[in-house]
Amino acid sequence: MNNRPFLNKKIDHFFQNCLPAICLLIFLGSSLYSHAQYDYLIKNARILDGTGNPWYKATIAIKNDRIAAIGDLTAATATQIIDAADNYISPGFIDPHSHAASGLIAEDRSPAHPLLAQGVTTVIINPDGRSPMDLPQQKKDLLEFGLGINAIPLMGHGSVRQAVLGMEDRLATFAEMEEMKALVRRGMQAGAYGISTGPFYSPGSFSNTAELVELSKVVAEYGGVYTSHIRDESNYTVGLVAAVDEVIEIARQAKLPAVVTHIKALGPPVWGYSEAVIQRIERARTAGLEIYADQYPYIASATGLGAALLPRWAQGGGRDSLLARFNNSNILPKLKQDMQKNLARRGGAARIQFRYFSADSSVEGKNLQEMADKWNLTPIDAAIDMLKKSNVGIVSFNMQESDVHNFMQQPWTMTCSDGSFPKWGAGVPHPRAFGTFPRKIHHYVIEKGIVDLSAAIRSMTSLPAQVFKIKDRGIIRIGAIADLVIFDLAKIKDKATFTEPYQLAEGIQFVFVNGKVAILKGKPTNILSGQVLLK
């Protein structure tokens, strides 16, 4: 039987009736695909892309953890549309020098509300030469209760040195150097972005430049960065300018980028030295070295009372040796004399305010001169009595505004907090932990005009991402991670003060961390989308 006429009729029916319908479905499907479904559309925002360019207007689309599109997206759809209402949007702020790690590990602080309220989405942790020896364990600890922001680890030279040499005031032997190099290599292989050093502090102060160079060469093998609380920010030992020269020399010999961290001219003996430091760094950069700095926007620093006043020779051997020196009548006069010189470098006892003192919390928030008068002691004797009892944290009012301005205006200066993350109400911490980034925008951009807004945002975003080679962050572009901040320029402001630091910053409207909303209309969502980022 011949079925060809029947088949021909079926084929004709398919082409006349079914095929057009199929083509229509294909067309509709492709049309729907071309108007992609996003998770978020952010409209009516002034985009500061982080590069230092002026703002422009466009819509930003977010899909998963990425910026999926930027431009005229009028035909696009999204699960949620955010009207930025003509406010500014920038990359999430990156803090290149943060002591927040221990706080973020705590369950009650892991959501990182004080940091998110500043627009911070990433912190670089383990500064000043201090870090755990086991970075994988630190990552595990940070993620135990979830993270509100991203954390990037450094390997700490002081901790490495202490693990090998203890608190001994001497140079390392060849074998000890090899052991320290192995520890640094292990840290870099575990994902550290670089090495932090603190040759101002013991035991880092017991090292020489050659030791720092050799360890930095290991870091350079992995594309890491050298950061340093420099050997002297005043005229304690080698002097401010020579300490900056040491950082430059380490960068030159080890062939890696280097950061003079929380750059400052500390105390009356070096006020005005910012110009000399800037000349040194500019000369090094002209010669082809990658030298940078970071800075917090305050005229007061924070450290320990011992670090501020004790000569380093008195700290050799650790706390037991220090206490023995306090009780040695032959050594004490020389120790007091050196402490008096260091107090003068800090501008005197009235410029030292106590952050914490576990032996007597009533002194917190008061200054050394007040307590010395109350106890009928000299400031040095009062300081020694306190140091005998426990560690003492201080805020030191030791900078002048002109130096702060000079450093802030340099294109190689990042914004940092140097902030810890204390439990709410624990002591009287430096307000930088709660206000750094809004303060720079409100006080130094809007009120004083020291830098313009685009430059300030660059110092908080693309510059630290460039320095530390943080991939796909610190910039607004298609394909970048959706760490974003929307802020109201008329309202952004730090509220924390030196006497009442526990006040959240204002003006941050929305914060995205890895594509998730962490701050919604100024309120935390408690969504823990932060990650530990390893190199």
Order of alpha helices (4+ residues) and beta strands (2+ residues): alpha-alpha-beta-beta-beta-beta-beta-beta-alpha-alpha-beta-alpha-beta-beta-alpha-alpha-beta-alpha-beta-alpha-beta-alpha-beta-beta-alpha-alpha-alpha-beta-alpha-alpha-beta-alpha-beta-alpha-alpha-alpha-beta-beta-beta-beta
